[in-house]
Amino acid sequence: MSYFLKQLKLKDCFTFRAEMSHEVFLDRLKQNVDHGDVNFTSEAFEHFESRENNLKGIITDSTFQIKKRRGWFDIHLSKAIANGTFQQNDKGIKIEGCINSFRKRMYFYYGFLILMYLFLLYIFYFSNAKTNFAPTAYRSGIISLAILTLIPYLLMVKSTRRLKKLLLELFQKISKE
């Protein structure tokens, strides 16, 4: 599944190296990321929380899980979550991470859309020949399902790219301080 998500550009991995100590980097990263859960239930009331930074997540000594906060009128619906690890080297710190925007709740959404496609196929091919549907009903059904499929996909791809760019800029800023 991971290979398929990478081909669809819904999952992207990155590596970042910085010549600084592990503890200093973690302290600076914790200053730039608000502590909080990044699961589905925490997103409902995210607009009402006080915020200091644009990013929210859980950072431990060896791992991180970060997402971009949603704003009041954020139409992008930040779905991407970055998971990664920190490793101390002789030269500095190495950060490896993966950003995934295809969350578990999307299985239900796309499963429902597949059922709707199957229902349309049933109506098109297996319905009684005496039943005449207007040609516009067929077209509007196909067009609406195509839109319902493509818009979330495009938002997820954009969310993956935006979070990767934001994290790499943040890591670069932290390492230059």
N, CA, C and O of each residue as an XYZ file, in Angstrom:
708
protein
N       0.825     -1.189      0.000
C       0.000      0.000      0.000
C       0.870      1.255      0.000
O       0.510      2.264     -0.605
N       2.014      1.190      0.677
C       2.894      2.344      0.767
C       3.428      2.724     -0.616
O       3.508      3.908     -0.943
N       3.789      1.742     -1.418
C       4.279      2.016     -2.773
C       3.185      2.675     -3.605
O       3.452      3.616     -4.352
N       1.966      2.189     -3.477
C       0.839      2.748     -4.215
C       0.587      4.195     -3.814
O       0.328      5.039     -4.672
N       0.660      4.494     -2.511
C       0.470      5.863     -2.038
C       1.590      6.787     -2.513
O       1.347      7.961     -2.792
N       2.824      6.263     -2.606
C       3.925      7.075     -3.115
C       3.739      7.374     -4.597
O       4.062      8.470     -5.054
N       3.227      6.414     -5.342
C       2.988      6.638     -6.761
C       1.889      7.676     -6.984
O       1.944      8.441     -7.947
N       0.898      7.705     -6.102
C      -0.179      8.684     -6.203
C       0.198     10.032     -5.581
O      -0.607     10.963     -5.592
N       1.406     10.142     -5.042
C       1.930     11.347     -4.386
C       1.145     11.709     -3.130
O       1.039     12.883     -2.774
N       0.600     10.702     -2.462
C      -0.082     10.917     -1.192
C       0.840     10.651     -0.012
O       0.499     10.956      1.130
N       2.001     10.083     -0.289
C       2.991      9.812      0.747
C       4.351     10.218      0.194
O       4.694      9.898     -0.944
N       5.119     10.926      1.014
C       6.424     11.402      0.583
C       7.388     11.299      1.753
O       7.037     11.637      2.884
N       8.588     10.838      1.488
C       9.604     10.686      2.531
C      10.726     11.693      2.300
O      10.977     12.110      1.170
N      11.394     12.075      3.383
C      12.479     13.043      3.286
C      13.544     12.707      4.307
O      13.295     12.000      5.284
N      14.754     13.234      4.062
C      15.880     13.108      4.977
C      16.512     14.485      5.118
O      16.708     15.198      4.133
N      16.828     14.848      6.358
C      17.451     16.147      6.628
C      18.604     15.919      7.592
O      18.481     15.177      8.566
N      19.721     16.565      7.307
C      20.898     16.471      8.172
C      21.279     17.863      8.653
O      21.247     18.832      7.894
N      21.637     17.940      9.922
C      22.073     19.217     10.500
C      23.285     18.958     11.384
O      23.375     17.927     12.051
N      24.205     19.898     11.380
C      25.416     19.770     12.183
C      25.226     20.476     13.514
O      25.761     21.559     13.747
N      24.457     19.839     14.376
C      24.224     20.360     15.718
C      23.864     19.191     16.627
O      23.605     18.085     16.150
N      23.847     19.430     17.911
C      23.573     18.346     18.846
C      22.084     18.008     18.866
O      21.231     18.828     18.525
N      21.814     16.817     19.261
C      20.456     16.285     19.308
C      19.588     17.073     20.284
O      18.445     17.403     19.967
N      20.116     17.373     21.461
C      19.357     18.062     22.501
C      18.997     19.487     22.092
O      17.874     19.935     22.325
N      19.935     20.194     21.489
C      19.685     21.573     21.069
C      18.614     21.594     19.972
O      17.713     22.432     19.990
N      18.724     20.674     19.029
C      17.738     20.623     17.950
C      16.343     20.319     18.491
O      15.366     20.943     18.077
N      16.247     19.358     19.418
C      14.943     19.020     20.000
C      14.349     20.194     20.775
O      13.148     20.447     20.682
N      15.168     20.908     21.533
C      14.668     22.075     22.272
C      14.123     23.140     21.329
O      13.057     23.709     21.567
N      14.854     23.399     20.270
C      14.391     24.407     19.303
C      13.140     23.943     18.561
O      12.249     24.741     18.271
N      13.081     22.659     18.261
C      11.899     22.136     17.573
C      10.675     22.200     18.480
O       9.583     22.535     18.021
N      10.844     21.886     19.749
C       9.716     21.961     20.688
C       9.229     23.388     20.889
O       8.059     23.600     21.210
N      10.096     24.359     20.709
C       9.681     25.760     20.792
C       8.824     26.163     19.587
O       7.998     27.070     19.689
N       9.019     25.497     18.455
C       8.308     25.848     17.226
C       7.090     24.973     16.943
O       6.367     25.219     15.978
N       6.853     23.953     17.774
C       5.718     23.051     17.586
C       4.933     22.980     18.889
O       5.497     22.677     19.940
N       3.634     23.260     18.825
C       2.778     23.145     20.006
C       2.519     21.685     20.304
O       2.309     20.882     19.395
N       2.534     21.343     21.582
C       2.281     19.960     21.977
C       0.781     19.668     21.914
O      -0.033     20.462     22.385
N       0.427     18.536     21.334
C      -0.971     18.135     21.264
C      -1.156     16.916     20.387
O      -0.304     16.587     19.562
N      -2.279     16.254     20.576
C      -2.586     15.069     19.771
C      -2.871     15.477     18.332
O      -3.327     16.587     18.060
N      -2.591     14.551     17.420
C      -2.824     14.819     16.002
C      -3.834     13.831     15.427
O      -3.851     13.591     14.220
N      -4.667     13.265     16.278
C      -5.635     12.285     15.802
C      -6.922     12.964     15.352
O      -7.044     14.187     15.408
N      -7.878     12.156     14.906
C      -9.121     12.658     14.326
C      -9.967     13.419     15.336
O     -10.586     14.425     14.989
N     -10.003     12.955     16.580
C     -10.865     13.597     17.570
C     -10.347     14.969     17.985
O     -11.136     15.834     18.366
N      -9.050     15.180     17.918
C      -8.509     16.486     18.317
C      -8.730     17.545     17.239
O      -8.627     18.737     17.528
N      -9.028     17.141     16.012
C      -9.197     18.108     14.930
C     -10.515     18.865     15.020
O     -10.628     19.968     14.486
N     -11.505     18.294     15.682
C     -12.819     18.926     15.720
C     -12.793     20.267     16.447
O     -13.471     21.206     16.030
N     -12.026     20.369     17.520
C     -11.996     21.591     18.325
C     -10.685     22.341     18.187
O     -10.349     23.171     19.032
N      -9.952     22.057     17.138
C      -8.654     22.679     16.933
C      -8.755     24.188     16.727
O      -7.827     24.920     17.071
N      -9.854     24.655     16.179
C     -10.030     26.078     15.923
C     -10.134     26.882     17.210
O      -9.796     28.065     17.230
N     -10.597     26.255     18.281
C     -10.846     26.963     19.528
C      -9.669     26.937     20.487
O      -9.718     27.585     21.533
N      -8.615     26.209     20.158
C      -7.444     26.125     21.024
C      -6.565     27.356     20.841
O      -6.490     27.943     19.762
N      -5.902     27.724     21.938
C      -4.948     28.823     21.803
C      -3.725     28.295     21.062
O      -3.351     27.130     21.193
N      -3.127     29.160     20.300
C      -2.008     28.717     19.483
C      -0.855     29.684     19.576
O      -1.027     30.900     19.655
N       0.312     29.109     19.565
C       1.521     29.903     19.494
C       2.210     29.689     18.153
O       2.861     30.591     17.626
N       2.058     28.489     17.610
C       2.760     28.119     16.383
C       1.780     27.538     15.369
O       0.640     27.215     15.704
N       2.236     27.412     14.137
C       1.417     26.847     13.067
C       1.390     25.333     13.076
O       0.524     24.727     12.445
N       2.321     24.714     13.776
C       2.421     23.259     13.794
C       2.022     22.717     15.157
O       2.184     23.373     16.186
N       1.497     21.499     15.129
C       1.043     20.841     16.350
C       1.498     19.396     16.279
O       1.479     18.788     15.209
N       1.908     18.843     17.414
C       2.334     17.452     17.370
C       2.919     16.950     18.660
O       2.898     17.614     19.697
N       3.444     15.746     18.555
C       4.070     15.069     19.682
C       5.527     14.832     19.313
O       5.828     14.222     18.287
N       6.434     15.322     20.168
C       7.858     15.168     19.922
C       8.474     14.466     21.125
O       8.376     14.950     22.253
N       9.108     13.325     20.880
C       9.834     12.612     21.925
C      11.332     12.717     21.622
O      11.739     13.435     20.708
N      12.148     11.994     22.398
C      13.595     12.066     22.189
C      14.039     11.454     20.866
O      15.059     11.861     20.309
N      13.291     10.487     20.360
C      13.739      9.817     19.135
C      12.721      9.880     17.989
O      13.067      9.532     16.860
N      11.494     10.305     18.238
C      10.478     10.322     17.186
C       9.681     11.628     17.216
O       9.729     12.383     18.186
N       8.958     11.868     16.143
C       8.037     12.995     16.103
C       6.826     12.635     15.259
O       6.880     11.773     14.383
N       5.743     13.319     15.550
C       4.502     13.215     14.790
C       3.929     14.633     14.761
O       3.489     15.155     15.785
N       3.939     15.249     13.572
C       3.610     16.666     13.438
C       2.581     16.856     12.332
O       2.612     16.163     11.315
N       1.675     17.798     12.541
C       0.739     18.207     11.492
C       0.591     19.716     11.533
O       0.911     20.361     12.531
N       0.103     20.264     10.437
C      -0.150     21.700     10.369
C      -1.506     21.981     10.987
O      -2.474     21.258     10.747
N      -1.567     23.029     11.777
C      -2.841     23.412     12.391
C      -3.792     23.969     11.351
O      -3.374     24.537     10.341
N      -5.064     23.799     11.612
C      -6.086     24.401     10.770
C      -6.418     25.787     11.301
O      -6.432     26.030     12.508
N      -6.682     26.678     10.369
C      -7.113     28.013     10.739
C      -8.625     28.102     10.664
O      -9.288     27.120     10.332
N      -9.173     29.260     10.968
C     -10.623     29.436     10.959
C     -11.207     29.246      9.574
O     -12.217     28.560      9.421
N     -10.604     29.828      8.579
C     -11.136     29.729      7.225
C     -10.157     28.990      6.323
O      -9.951     29.376      5.172
N      -9.561     27.940      6.841
C      -8.584     27.153      6.091
C      -9.327     26.242      5.128
O      -9.946     25.264      5.547
N      -9.269     26.557      3.848
C      -9.978     25.743      2.861
C      -9.144     24.563      2.401
O      -9.634     23.698      1.675
N      -7.889     24.523      2.818
C      -7.012     23.458      2.356
C      -7.195     22.159      3.128
O      -6.755     21.107      2.665
N      -7.828     22.208      4.283
C      -8.073     21.028      5.105
C      -6.821     20.176      5.259
O      -6.711     19.101      4.670
N      -5.900     20.657      6.037
C      -4.601     19.999      6.207
C      -4.787     18.579      6.717
O      -5.095     18.364      7.889
N      -4.601     17.630      5.844
C      -4.806     16.235      6.193
C      -3.495     15.500      6.435
O      -3.506     14.398      6.982
N      -2.391     16.071      6.048
C      -1.116     15.365      6.107
C      -0.558     15.343      7.530
O      -0.686     16.299      8.295
N       0.067     14.208      7.847
C       0.749     14.032      9.122
C       2.162     13.546      8.829
O       2.360     12.634      8.027
N       3.132     14.154      9.476
C       4.531     13.764      9.304
C       4.958     12.922     10.500
O       4.793     13.334     11.648
N       5.501     11.757     10.229
C       6.069     10.874     11.249
C       7.542     10.701     10.926
O       7.916     10.563      9.761
N       8.374     10.709     11.951
C       9.788     10.550     11.676
C      10.608     10.225     12.908
O      10.098     10.110     14.022
N      11.902     10.081     12.659
C      12.839      9.727     13.724
C      14.038     10.662     13.699
O      14.370     11.246     12.667
N      14.680     10.792     14.856
C      15.920     11.542     15.001
C      17.030     10.545     15.298
O      16.840      9.614     16.080
N      18.195     10.737     14.671
C      19.352      9.893     14.949
C      20.577     10.781     15.092
O      20.839     11.650     14.260
N      21.323     10.540     16.171
C      22.547     11.304     16.402
C      23.700     10.621     15.676
O      23.917      9.420     15.837
N      24.437     11.388     14.878
C      25.619     10.891     14.168
C      26.860     11.544     14.754
O      26.774     12.340     15.689
N      28.023     11.197     14.191
C      29.259     11.859     14.590
C      29.260     13.318     14.153
O      29.770     14.185     14.862
N      28.688     13.583     12.986
C      28.694     14.931     12.423
C      27.548     15.785     12.931
O      27.651     17.011     12.915
N      26.465     15.182     13.380
C      25.312     15.958     13.810
C      24.087     15.076     13.970
O      24.166     13.957     14.478
N      22.961     15.598     13.529
C      21.697     14.892     13.670
C      21.138     14.587     12.284
O      21.257     15.379     11.350
N      20.526     13.410     12.185
C      19.896     12.991     10.935
C      18.410     12.775     11.211
O      18.038     12.055     12.138
N      17.566     13.408     10.393
C      16.121     13.303     10.560
C      15.561     12.600      9.339
O      15.768     13.035      8.206
N      14.857     11.520      9.579
C      14.170     10.803      8.506
C      12.683     10.846      8.809
O      12.255     10.552      9.925
N      11.904     11.215      7.807
C      10.471     11.327      8.030
C       9.665     10.963      6.806
O      10.165     10.978      5.682
N       8.416     10.637      7.044
C       7.456     10.367      5.978
C       6.199     11.175      6.247
O       5.724     11.263      7.379
N       5.679     11.754      5.196
C       4.446     12.531      5.281
C       3.370     11.747      4.561
O       3.524     11.391      3.393
N       2.284     11.481      5.259
C       1.192     10.699      4.699
C      -0.101     11.500      4.841
O      -0.465     11.917      5.941
N      -0.778     11.706      3.738
C      -2.036     12.442      3.805
C      -3.247     11.544      3.604
O      -4.380     12.011      3.709
N      -3.032     10.269      3.318
C      -4.156      9.343      3.176
C      -4.418      8.723      4.545
O      -3.789      7.736      4.927
N      -5.352      9.316      5.270
C      -5.655      8.876      6.628
C      -6.638      7.716      6.596
O      -7.226      7.427      5.554
N      -6.815      7.062      7.710
C      -7.683      5.876      7.786
C      -9.134      6.191      7.482
O      -9.854      5.343      6.954
N      -9.573      7.388      7.803
C     -10.975      7.726      7.541
C     -11.270      7.813      6.043
O     -12.428      7.726      5.636
N     -10.236      7.984      5.223
C     -10.452      8.058      3.783
C     -10.811      6.695      3.194
O     -11.394      6.631      2.111
N     -10.478      5.620      3.877
C     -10.907      4.291      3.417
C     -12.433      4.220      3.378
O     -13.012      3.675      2.438
N     -13.077      4.773      4.402
C     -14.538      4.774      4.427
C     -15.108      5.643      3.318
O     -16.080      5.267      2.662
N     -14.508      6.792      3.112
C     -14.990      7.720      2.086
C     -14.891      7.095      0.694
O     -15.867      7.073     -0.057
N     -13.703      6.587      0.358
C     -13.538      6.004     -0.978
C     -14.271      4.671     -1.106
O     -14.666      4.302     -2.212
N     -14.464      3.946     -0.017
C     -15.303      2.748     -0.052
C     -16.742      3.086     -0.401
O     -17.387      2.389     -1.185
N     -17.240      4.172      0.197
C     -18.592      4.632     -0.125
C     -18.693      5.048     -1.594
O     -19.686      4.750     -2.257
N     -17.669      5.733     -2.101
C     -17.689      6.134     -3.511
C     -17.656      4.927     -4.441
O     -18.309      4.940     -5.484
N     -16.916      3.896     -4.086
C     -16.895      2.680     -4.907
C     -18.275      2.037     -4.925
O     -18.725      1.558     -5.966
N     -18.944      2.023     -3.785
C     -20.317      1.491     -3.765
C     -21.247      2.313     -4.651
O     -22.119      1.763     -5.323
N     -21.060      3.619     -4.652
C     -21.883      4.467     -5.521
C     -21.593      4.205     -6.998
O     -22.515      4.185     -7.813
N     -20.323      4.005     -7.349
C     -19.983      3.650     -8.727
C     -20.625      2.318     -9.118
O     -21.172      2.183    -10.213
N     -20.555      1.348     -8.226
C     -21.168      0.045     -8.520
C     -22.678      0.175     -8.674
O     -23.276     -0.493     -9.518
N     -23.290      1.019     -7.872
C     -24.730      1.254     -7.997
C     -25.061      1.884     -9.347
O     -26.042      1.503     -9.986
N     -24.249      2.849     -9.783
C     -24.476      3.453    -11.097
C     -24.299      2.441    -12.219
O     -25.069      2.429    -13.179
N     -23.277      1.588    -12.095
C     -23.098      0.536    -13.104
C     -24.292     -0.412    -13.138
O     -24.727     -0.840    -14.208
N     -24.801     -0.727    -11.992
C     -25.983     -1.588    -11.926
C     -27.166     -0.935    -12.630
O     -27.886     -1.584    -13.388
N     -27.355      0.333    -12.376
C     -28.458      1.052    -13.023
C     -28.251      1.120    -14.529
O     -29.204      0.947    -15.288
N     -27.017      1.371    -14.977
C     -26.746      1.521    -16.401
C     -26.944      0.213    -17.166
O     -27.597      0.192    -18.209
N     -26.392     -0.852    -16.654
C     -26.316     -2.077    -17.443
C     -27.357     -3.133    -17.085
O     -27.787     -3.899    -17.947
N     -27.755     -3.177    -15.840
C     -28.620     -4.273    -15.427
C     -30.054     -3.855    -15.145
O     -30.860     -4.668    -14.694
N     -30.370     -2.628    -15.398
C     -31.741     -2.195    -15.166
C     -32.627     -2.692    -16.298
O     -32.143     -3.095    -17.356
N     -33.896     -2.657    -16.064
C     -34.874     -3.115    -17.037
C     -34.801     -2.232    -18.282
O     -34.657     -1.013    -18.180
N     -34.899     -2.847    -19.440
C     -34.806     -2.103    -20.694
C     -35.979     -1.144    -20.860
O     -35.879     -0.162    -21.595
N     -37.085     -1.422    -20.186
C     -38.247     -0.548    -20.307
C     -38.072      0.752    -19.518
O     -38.761      1.740    -19.773
N     -37.165      0.739    -18.582
C     -36.918      1.929    -17.774
C     -36.014      2.869    -18.554
O     -34.893      2.509    -18.912
N     -36.493      4.051    -18.810
C     -35.696      5.053    -19.521
C     -35.296      6.165    -18.565
O     -36.135      6.877    -18.014
N     -34.009      6.288    -18.391
C     -33.489      7.411    -17.629
C     -33.038      8.476    -18.610
O     -32.612      8.178    -19.726
N     -33.135      9.678    -18.191
C     -32.666     10.765    -19.047
C     -31.154     10.677    -19.182
O     -30.469     10.358    -18.209
N     -30.617     10.954    -20.374
C     -29.158     10.903    -20.547
C     -28.423     11.861    -19.620
O     -27.274     11.615    -19.254
N     -29.074     12.939    -19.245
C     -28.411     13.871    -18.326
C     -28.271     13.278    -16.930
O     -27.364     13.661    -16.192
N     -29.140     12.362    -16.555
C     -29.015     11.719    -15.249
C     -27.756     10.864    -15.196
O     -27.056     10.847    -14.183
N     -27.466     10.156    -16.283
C     -26.232      9.360    -16.344
C     -25.008     10.267    -16.263
O     -24.081     10.023    -15.490
N     -25.029     11.304    -17.069
C     -23.873     12.204    -17.110
C     -23.665     12.915    -15.774
O     -22.536     13.021    -15.295
N     -24.728     13.390    -15.185
C     -24.573     14.106    -13.918
C     -24.105     13.173    -12.809
O     -23.343     13.588    -11.936
N     -24.550     11.917    -12.828
C     -24.075     10.955    -11.833
C     -22.593     10.680    -11.978
O     -21.870     10.637    -10.982
N     -22.137     10.497    -13.190
C     -20.720     10.230    -13.425
C     -19.869     11.460    -13.101
O     -18.809     11.337    -12.488
N     -20.325     12.629    -13.508
C     -19.558     13.856    -13.258
C     -19.489     14.152    -11.761
O     -18.429     14.534    -11.264
N     -20.580     13.986    -11.041
C     -20.549     14.279     -9.605
C     -19.656     13.291     -8.860
O     -18.942     13.694     -7.941
N     -19.674     12.016     -9.227
C     -18.788     11.058     -8.570
C     -17.328     11.315     -8.933
O     -16.443     11.120     -8.100
N     -17.068     11.745    -10.153
C     -15.693     12.080    -10.534
C     -15.192     13.275     -9.723
O     -14.044     13.295     -9.279
N     -16.048     14.254     -9.537
C     -15.660     15.424     -8.733
C     -15.444     15.020     -7.281
O     -14.494     15.474     -6.643
N     -16.323     14.168     -6.754
C     -16.174     13.712     -5.370
C     -14.929     12.853     -5.182
O     -14.444     12.706     -4.060
N     -14.415     12.293     -6.247
C     -13.189     11.510     -6.171
C     -11.957     12.396     -6.316
O     -10.988     12.231     -5.575
N     -11.983     13.321     -7.248
C     -10.786     14.101     -7.564
C     -10.488     15.222     -6.577
O      -9.320     15.455     -6.264
N     -11.481     15.909     -6.084
C     -11.214     17.058     -5.206
C     -10.505     16.642     -3.917
O      -9.508     17.272     -3.562
N     -10.967     15.607     -3.192
C     -10.189     15.206     -2.000
C      -8.784     14.717     -2.343
O      -7.841     14.952     -1.587
N      -8.644     14.037     -3.485
C      -7.317     13.576     -3.888
C      -6.384     14.761     -4.123
O      -5.253     14.762     -3.637
N      -6.837     15.749     -4.851
C      -5.994     16.916     -5.126
C      -5.666     17.690     -3.848
O      -4.556     18.202     -3.704
N      -6.624     17.780     -2.922
C      -6.343     18.437     -1.644
C      -5.301     17.669     -0.834
O      -4.454     18.275     -0.178
N      -5.361     16.342     -0.876
C      -4.384     15.543     -0.134
C      -2.991     15.671     -0.737
O      -2.011     15.749      0.003
N      -2.880     15.694     -2.063
C      -1.575     15.857     -2.711
C      -0.980     17.216     -2.355
O       0.206     17.323     -2.042
N      -1.811     18.246     -2.404
C      -1.340     19.591     -2.070
C      -0.940     19.680     -0.601
O       0.042     20.343     -0.267
N      -1.685     19.023      0.272
C      -1.381     19.027      1.693
C      -0.043     18.341      1.969
O       0.716     18.794      2.826
N       0.252     17.260      1.256
C       1.525     16.566      1.416
C       2.683     17.470      0.998
O       3.682     17.572      1.710
N       2.552     18.115     -0.136
C       3.607     19.012     -0.610
C       3.816     20.191      0.334
O       4.953     20.562      0.625
N       2.716     20.781      0.814
C       2.821     21.941      1.687
C       3.490     21.593      3.012
O       4.333     22.346      3.499
N       3.115     20.448      3.601
C       3.707     20.081      4.884
C       5.184     19.734      4.726
O       5.986     20.064      5.600
N       5.556     19.084      3.642
C       6.971     18.779      3.428
C       7.777     20.063      3.297
O       8.843     20.188      3.899
N       7.282     21.016      2.519
C       7.976     22.283      2.344
C       8.072     23.031      3.672
O       9.118     23.593      3.994
N       6.989     23.038      4.440
C       6.968     23.732      5.718
C       7.950     23.119      6.719
O       8.661     23.838      7.421
N       7.981     21.785      6.779
C       8.894     21.116      7.713
C      10.357     21.320      7.330
O      11.196     21.578      8.193
N      10.663     21.205      6.051
C      12.054     21.398      5.643
C      12.503     22.837      5.884
O      13.650     23.067      6.266
N      11.622     23.803      5.668
C      11.959     25.195      5.986
C      12.169     25.386      7.484
O      13.073     26.108      7.904
N      11.322     24.729      8.295
C      11.466     24.820      9.746
C      12.777     24.189     10.210
O      13.490     24.771     11.028
N      13.095     23.013      9.698
C      14.344     22.349     10.086
C      15.557     23.183      9.649
O      16.554     23.255     10.367
N      15.468     23.803      8.486
C      16.549     24.649      8.014
C      16.711     25.859      8.911
O      17.834     26.237      9.243
N      15.605     26.472      9.309
C      15.651     27.641     10.187
C      16.222     27.270     11.556
O      17.022     28.012     12.126
N      15.802     26.113     12.076
C      16.300     25.673     13.387
C      17.795     25.405     13.346
O      18.517     25.748     14.282
N      18.262     24.793     12.264
C      19.678     24.446     12.189
C      20.562     25.667     11.954
O      21.757     25.618     12.248
N      20.005     26.763     11.431
C      20.798     27.978     11.175
C      20.869     28.904     12.381
O      21.748     29.764     12.442
N      19.955     28.744     13.346
C      19.942     29.637     14.512
C      21.180     29.524     15.352
O      21.305     30.216     16.363
